[in-house]
Amino acid sequence: MTTDSRPRLAAHARRRLDPITQRPLLLYPEGALELDEISGTILDRCDGVATLGEIASVLASTYDGDPDEIARDVATCLGEFAARGLVVFHDSKGETP
């Protein structure tokens, strides 16, 4: 994963609102994860088009934070989702690295 990688949700993962609590969820065949505001915001931008660097830049300006720290946090968050098979990354040519 690099700043040029383009993350997207895995084919089997879906974002939904919990119908009772209205909190954001990430659904997948084995279960569901309740998302906090930041992880939900990050996943909202994982469209396979925006790069990891672009996502971090938008979040840094949205939350008025240190760009380097936010870039690390975004990479860590997406790395954890990727380790669970819920996010995949593509390089600038559309290939999975």
MIDOMAR-654638 format. One line per field, with one value per residue: z, y, x of N, C-alpha, C in turn; residue number from 1. Coordinates in steps of 0.1 Angstrom, whole numbers. Each point is the difference from the previous one (the first is absolute). Layout:
REM MIDOMAR-654638
nup = [Z:...] .
nnorth = [Y:...] .
neast = [X:...] .
caup = [Z:...] .
canorth = [Y:...] .
caeast = [X:...] .
cup = [Z:...] .
cnorth = [Y:...] .
ceast = [X:...] .
num = [NUM:...] .
***
This chain:
REM MIDOMAR-654638
nup = [0:-9:0:-10:10:-7:12:1:3:7:-10:11:0:9:-3:13:2:13:-3:11:-1:-13:6:-5:-9:1:-10:4:-8:6:-3:10:-4:12:-8:4:3:5:5:4:4:5:5:4:2:4:-12:3:2:12:0:6:-8:-10:4:2:-12:-5:6:-5:-12:0:6:-9:-5:7:-12:5:12:-6:-8:11:6:-11:-2:13:-1:-12:6:11:-7:-6:12:2:-11:6:-2:-13:-4:-8:-8:-5:-2:12:3:6:8] .
nnorth = [-12:9:12:-8:-8:-7:3:-11:0:-10:-9:-6:12:4:13:1:6:-1:-8:-5:-1:-3:-9:5:-9:-10:-4:-13:-11:2:12:8:11:5:10:6:13:-2:-13:4:11:-7:-10:11:3:-13:7:-3:13:4:6:-8:5:-1:-12:-3:5:-6:-11:3:4:-11:-8:8:-11:-5:4:1:5:8:2:1:8:6:-1:3:9:4:0:4:9:3:0:6:5:11:3:4:-1:10:-3:10:-13:1:-4:-12:8] .
neast = [9:-3:4:5:-1:-9:-4:-6:-13:2:-1:4:6:-9:-2:-6:-12:3:-10:6:13:-1:7:11:-2:9:-7:1:3:11:-5:2:5:-2:-2:12:-1:12:-2:-12:6:9:-8:-7:13:-2:2:12:-4:-4:12:8:10:-8:-3:13:3:-10:4:13:-6:-7:10:6:6:10:3:13:-4:-8:10:7:-8:-1:13:1:-10:5:12:-6:-7:11:6:-12:6:-2:12:0:12:0:9:8:4:-5:12:-3:7] .
caup = [0:-1:-1:-13:0:-1:8:-2:8:-7:-6:9:11:-3:10:2:13:8:-1:13:7:-11:0:-12:1:-11:0:-8:2:13:11:-2:8:2:-3:6:-9:-8:-9:-10:-9:-8:-9:-10:-11:-7:-11:-10:-9:8:5:14:3:-2:11:12:-2:3:15:8:-1:6:14:4:8:-6:-12:1:10:-6:-10:7:6:-11:-4:10:0:-12:1:9:-8:-11:7:1:-13:-2:-9:-9:-6:-14:-4:-9:-13:3:3:14:3] .
canorth = [12:13:11:0:-12:4:-10:-1:-11:-13:-3:-6:10:10:10:2:6:-9:6:4:11:9:0:-7:-14:-6:-14:-10:-13:-6:8:15:9:14:10:13:11:1:-11:2:10:-6:-9:7:5:-11:-2:-6:11:9:-7:1:14:9:-2:6:15:5:-1:9:13:0:0:10:-7:-2:-9:-12:-8:-5:-10:-13:-6:-5:-12:-10:-4:-8:-12:-9:-5:-8:-12:-8:-3:9:10:-4:11:-1:10:10:-7:-8:-13:-2:-2] .
caeast = [-9:8:-9:-6:-9:-14:-8:-14:-6:0:-13:-10:-2:-10:-2:-14:-3:-8:-13:-5:8:4:15:6:5:7:-6:8:-7:2:-5:-1:8:-5:11:0:-1:12:2:-11:4:11:-6:-8:8:6:-8:9:5:8:12:2:4:-11:-9:6:0:-14:-3:8:-6:-13:1:10:10:14:-1:7:-7:-12:3:4:-13:-8:7:-2:-14:-3:8:-8:-11:6:4:-12:-6:-11:5:10:7:4:10:-5:-4:-12:4:2:14] .
cup = [0:-1:-13:-2:1:8:-4:9:-8:-5:9:12:-4:12:1:13:8:0:14:6:-10:1:-13:3:-12:1:-9:3:15:12:-4:10:2:-2:8:-11:-10:-9:-11:-11:-9:-11:-11:-12:-7:-11:-12:-10:8:6:16:4:-1:12:13:-1:3:15:8:-1:7:15:5:8:-8:-12:2:10:-6:-11:6:6:-11:-5:10:0:-12:0:8:-8:-11:6:2:-13:-3:-9:-9:-6:-14:-3:-10:-14:2:4:15:3:8] .
cnorth = [12:12:1:-12:6:-10:0:-12:-13:-3:-5:9:11:10:1:7:-11:5:4:12:11:3:-7:-14:-3:-15:-8:-13:-5:9:15:7:13:9:12:10:0:-11:0:10:-5:-9:6:4:-11:-5:-7:10:9:-8:2:14:10:-1:7:16:6:-1:10:14:0:1:9:-7:0:-10:-13:-10:-6:-11:-13:-6:-6:-13:-11:-5:-9:-13:-10:-6:-10:-14:-10:-3:9:12:-6:12:-3:11:9:-6:-9:-14:-1:-3:-13] .
ceast = [9:-10:-7:-10:-14:-9:-15:-5:2:-14:-10:-4:-9:-1:-15:-1:-8:-15:-6:8:4:16:5:5:7:-5:9:-6:1:-5:-1:9:-7:12:-2:0:12:1:-11:3:11:-6:-9:8:8:-8:8:6:9:12:0:4:-11:-10:5:0:-14:-3:8:-6:-14:1:11:11:13:-1:7:-6:-13:3:4:-13:-9:6:-2:-14:-3:8:-8:-12:5:4:-12:-7:-11:3:11:7:4:11:-5:-4:-13:3:1:14:3] .
num = [1:2:3:4:5:6:7:8:9:10:11:12:13:14:15:16:17:18:19:20:21:22:23:24:25:26:27:28:29:30:31:32:33:34:35:36:37:38:39:40:41:42:43:44:45:46:47:48:49:50:51:52:53:54:55:56:57:58:59:60:61:62:63:64:65:66:67:68:69:70:71:72:73:74:75:76:77:78:79:80:81:82:83:84:85:86:87:88:89:90:91:92:93:94:95:96:97] .
***
